[in-house]
Amino acid sequence: MSTGTKLTAAGPVEPSRQSIYYGWANLVIAALAMVGTLPGRTQGLGLVTEPLIAELHIDRVTYAGINLWATLTGAVFCLPFGRLTDHFGCRIVLTGVLLSLGGTVLVMSHTVGLLALCITITLTRGFGQSALSVVSLALVGKWFARRLNFAMGVYSLLVGLGFIAAFPGVGHAVLTLGWRTAWFGVGLALLVVLAPLAWLLVRNNPEEWGLRVDGSSADSDPRLSDLTLGKALASPAFWVFALSSSIFGLVYSGISLFNQSILEQRGFDATTYHTVLAVSTLLGLLANFGGGWLASRWPIQRLMGTGMAVLAAAVFGLPLVRTYTHVMLYGVAMGVSGGVVTVVFFSAWGQVFGRTHLGRIQGCAQMMTVFASAIGPLLLAETLRQTGSYDLMFYSLSLVVTILGVSSWYVPLPLRLLEPPSTATRGIIP
């Protein structure tokens, strides 16, 4: 079966109607890789936190400090691995990161000392939450153009379903087999399943294989020039999208960590918290797909502005929650806003700035979101300690989110000039 337009001596050959663009295979591997970031994410580490600190006799304040500095240090991994992705291609970097993360998780499963724990948690954050996320997103961005928003919607849906399956599966293994055995299994899966799949199936970009990038047509001469990292950083659009995504990460991480406590202040029990979590997760998945569909019809600025508007309403309304209906409306708003903002964050960089320097650009944006996610819980905890309530922080954040939402709606996109194909791609894009 053909996988796309082939390069021949006579020029590119259009695929048949039955052909399947190979970018979809890369998308599936990228989604699996993002699910593989589980041991480097807060929710993933949370699955082993209680048995780990009990066995190693670590107090919670010490563990929280280790996690904070590991997250901040690990965020720095975004920059070099974004650059490596652009230079060496997604295939070798993705495989290398999966092997590194898998090896780190295996070592962590045998950790007995505090220093070794600090090092392994830092590396799981660096290779998992940071590096693997950057490469996974770049892989999709380098294979899709016109259908990038829809592809990212599908990607987000697959990632969400993957995490829904992975979290309870690993959690059950921790409860029945112990955290060390469960963590060893996660590391082994990364090493012997995901890394080989990446090496065997991933391709760096369509041009290397004589395929047209998704969205290119046979009668299109020029193509849009791709912006460098420096030009991206000089554009208001980068900072508006990056700051909007970072503030969303700050809000989401803080609320996710203290959600039960927040709702208990409003008079609701843990059962209500679990119901809200299920509702927001389900609607987030639907919003991933719907956001990808809308992004192909709306300007990306308006989609981000809409997502931020819904987030502002959710954050502002949270201190006003009084009834079960209010709680459910809050869960709906958080799920919808999360799904939309996530899709925009996934797709905006390739759509706005092009594919050539995508790893570097996404690396910078990803680093900002990781930093923000790390300080979100601290801001909420400090507000609670100082005022006895989270409300002041929620009202302050809703104002910031509103400002960024308005900025997203009106921010101009950078100009990408049309240029003729280079000699490297002249036989691919006629």
N, C-alpha and C positions, 0 to 999 in steps of 0.2 A: 504494500500500500504506500502510495506517495505521501510524503510528509510536508509538502509545500512546493513552491516554485523552484525548479532546479536550474542550475547554471549549466549551459551547454555552449558549444562553440558558436552556435547561431544566436546565442542570447538566452535570457531566462525563459523557461517554459512554464506557462500557467498551469496550476494544479487542476486536476479534475474535480468534479463536484463531490466525489467520494473521498477526496484527500483530507487529511487531518493535519492541521498546523502543529508542528512539533513544539511550539511554545507551550501548548497545554500540558505536555509531558513534563516540561521544566517547571511549570506552575505547580503541578502536583508534588514534585520533589521539593520545591521551595516551601510549600505548605507543611509537608512532613518535617522539613528542617526547622521551621518556626515552632512546631509542636515540640521538637527536640530541645528547644531552649528551656523547657520545663525546670530542670535542676538549677538553672541560673536565674529563675524568676522568684519573686517574693512568695507567690502562691505555691510554687514547687518546693522551695525551702521550708515553707510553713508545714508541709506534710511530714517533715522529719524533725521539726524544731523541738517538740515536747520530748520525745524519747532521746534525742541527741543531747539536750541540755541536762536531762536527768542522768544519763549514763556518764557524761563527762563532768558532771557536777559544776556546771556553769550557771551563774545567776543571770536573770533576764536582762539586767542593765548592761552587763558585759557583752552578752550575746547581741543585744540591740546595737551596741557600739561597733562590734565587729561587722555586723551586717551593713551599717551605715557607711563605714569607711571602705568596706569591700565594694559596695555599690558605686560610691563616688570614684574609687580607683578603677573599677572595671569599666566605667563609662569612657575612660580615655582610650580603651581598645577600639572604639568606634572609628577614630580617625585613621590609624594605620591600616586597619583592615578594609576600610573603604577605599583607600589608595591602592592597596594590594589587589583588590577586586578589579579595579579599573586597569591595572597594569598586567596582571597575570591571568585574568579571567575568572569567572565564577566557579568553574569546575574544580580547579586545583585548590582554590582558596576555601570553597565550601567543604570539600573533602578533608582538607587539613584542619579546619576549625572543628568539624565533627569528631575527627580523631583526637584532637587536643581536649575537647570537652569531655568526650567519653573516657579518656585516660584520667582526667582530673577527677571525674565522678568516681571512678574505680578506686583511686587513691584515697579520696575522701571517705569512702565506705570502710576503710581500714584505719582512719585517723584516730589517734588516742591522745594527742597533746594539743594544747591551746594554740601554739605557733603553727602547727601543721593545719589546724582547723582554719585559722585566719588566712593562710596561703591558699588553701583549696577553695574556700568560699569566695575569695577574691577572684580566683581564676574561673570559677563557675560563672560568676557575674560577668567577667570580662569576655570569656569565650561564648557564653550562653546568651545572656540578656543583651549584650552589646554586639560583639562581632558576628555571631550567627544570625541575629536579627538583620543586621546591615546587609550581609551577603544574600540572605533569603529574599529580602525585598528587592535588591538590585537585580537578582536573577529574573524576576518577573518583569521589572522595568526595562531590561535590555532586550526582551523578546516581544514586547507589545508596544504599539503606538496608538493607532486609532481606537482600538478596543481596550486600551489600558485600564480605563475606569471600570469597565465591565469585568475585565480579567481580575482586577483587584477586589471587586465585589465577590467573585467566585472564590478567590484566594482567601479572603477574610472569612467566608462561610466555611470553607474546608478547615481553616485553622481553628475556628470556634468549635466545630464538631470534633476535631482532634483533641482539643483540650478538654472538652466535655467527657470524652472517653478516657483520656490519660489521667486526669486528676483523681477520679474515684478509683481507677484501676491501681495506680501507684499507692493511693491512700489505703486501699484494702490490703495491698501487699505489705505495707508498713505495719498495719495492725496485726496481720496474721503471721508474717515471717520475720518481722523486726526491721528496723530502719536500715541496718547495714546490708542485709540481704536484698531488700527492695532497691536500695541505692546502687548496689552492685549490678542488679538486673538492668537498671536504667542505663548505667555506663556501658554495659555489654551490648544493649540494643543500639546505642549510638555507634559503637565500634564495629559490630558485625552485621548490622542491618542498614542503618542510614548512611554511613560513610561509603560502603561499597555501592549502594544505590546511586549516590551522588556521583561517584567516579564513573560508573557504567552508563548512566542515563543523561547526566547534565551536559549541555553544550553551551559555550560561552555566549554566543549571539548568532542570529540567523545568517549574517553575512559570511561568517566563516564556513558555513555549510552550503553556500550557494542558494540560500532562501531569501525571499523578500521579507523584510520586517513586516509584521502584521500592520495592515493599514496602507501599505504602499500599493499603488495601482500601476498597471502597465503603461499608462499614458501620462504618468507624472514625471516630468523632467527634474525640476529642482527639488530640494529638500530643505527643511529648516535647519539652520546651523545650531549646534549644541553649545551651550554656555559653559565656560570654565567655572571652577569653584570660586575664583576671585570675582567674576562677574555675577555669579549667583549671590554671593555674600554682599555685593554692592547694591542689590535690588531690594526694594521694600517688600516685595512679595515673599522672599525667603524668610525674612524676619517675622512677618505677620503670620505666615503658615507655621513656622517653627515655634514661635511663642504661643500661638493658639493651641497647637498640639501639646506643648510642654505644660501649659496651664491645665489643659484637660488631664494630662497625666498626673499632675500635682493633686488636682481635685479628686481624681479617681482613686489614686493610691491612698490618700488620706482617709477618704470616706470608706473605702474597702476595708482598711485595717481596723477602723473604729466604728463600722456600720452598726454593729450590735449595740455598742455603748451609746451611739447617737440615738438610735431608736428607743433604747431603754429610757433615755432622758425624756422622750416624748410619751412614755408610758406603755411601750409595746415590748413583748417578750421575744425570746430567741426564735420561736416558731414563725413569728411575723417576719423576722429578719431573713430566715431561710426562704420564705415565700417570695419576698421582694427580690432576693438574689436570683431565684429561679425565673421570675418574671422578667427582670432586667436582662438576664443572660439570653433568654429566648428571643426577646424583642431586639436585643443587640445583634443576634445572628440574622434576623429578618432585615434589620436596618443595614447590615453589611451588604446584603444582596441588593436591597432597594436603593441604597446610596450609590452603589456601582452603576445601577441602571440610570438613576437620575443624573449622575455625573456625565453620562454620554449625551445628555440633553440640556443640562444647565451649565453655565460657566462655573468653574471650580471655585471661584471666589464666593458665589452665592450659596453654593452647597456648604462650604465651611461656615459662612455667616449664619445659615439656618441651623446647623448643628450647634454652634456656639450659643445661639439664641435659646434653643431648647435647654442646653446645659445651664445657662444663666437662670432660666425659670426654675429649673430643678433645684439649684443651689440656693436661690433666694427663697424658694418656697419651703425648703427643708425645716427651718426653724418654726414655720407656721403650721407644720403637720399636727393635726389633732385627732383625726379619725382614721379608720382602716382604709376608707376610700382615698384619703389624702396620701397615705403611705403607698397605695397601689399606683396612684398618679405619679408620685415621685419615682417609683421604680420604672414606670413606663418611660418617663422623661429621661432618666439616666440611661436606660437601654437604647433608646432611639438616638440620643445625642452621642453616646459612645460608638454606636455602629456607624453613624455618618462621619464623625470626626476621624475615626480609624481608617475608613476608606479614603478620605481625602489625604490623610498623612501617608498612606501607602502609595497613592497614585500621583500626588501633586508634583513630586520632584522630577519624575521622568516626563510628565506632560508639560511642565512649565519650563524646565531647563535642558531637556534632552537626555540622551542615553550615554554619551561618550564619557562624561565625568560623573555619572550617576552615583557610583560608590562613594566618592569623596563627599558629594553634596549630601547624600543620605546619611553618611557617617556623622557629619556635623549636626544635622538635625536630630539624629538618634541620640547623640551625646547630650544634647540639651534636654531631651525628654527624660533621659535616665537621671540626670541631675535633679530635674524638677520632681520626678517620682520619689527620689530619695528624701527630699526635704518636705514633701507634703505631709506625711504623718507627724513630723516634728512640729510643724506650724500648728496643726490641730491640737496636738498634745500640750504645747506651750500655751495656746489660747485657753484650753480647759484649765490648766494649772493657774493661770493668772486671773481668769474671770469666773471660773466655775461652770462655764458653758462653752459650747462650740459656736454659738450664734454669731458673735462678732466676726469670726473668721469667715463664716458663710456669707454674711452680708458684704464683707470686703471683697471676697472672691467673686461674688456675683457681679459686682461693679467692674472688676478687672475683665471678667469674661465678656461682659456686655461691650466694653470698649474694644476688645479684640474682635468680637463678632462684627461690629460696625466697620472696623478697619478691614476685616476680611472681605466684606461685601463690596467695598469701594477700592481696594488696592489694585493698582494697574499691574498687569503682567509684563515682564521684561520683553523687549523687542528681540525676536530671533530672526535674523535676516535669511532670506532664501539664498542658497548657494548651489552651484552645480555639483554633481557627484564627484568625489575624489577618484583618483586612479585606482585606489584599492577596492572601490565598490562600483566602478563604472560598468563592469560586466554583470552586476547583480541588479542594479537599479538603472535601467536604460535612460 
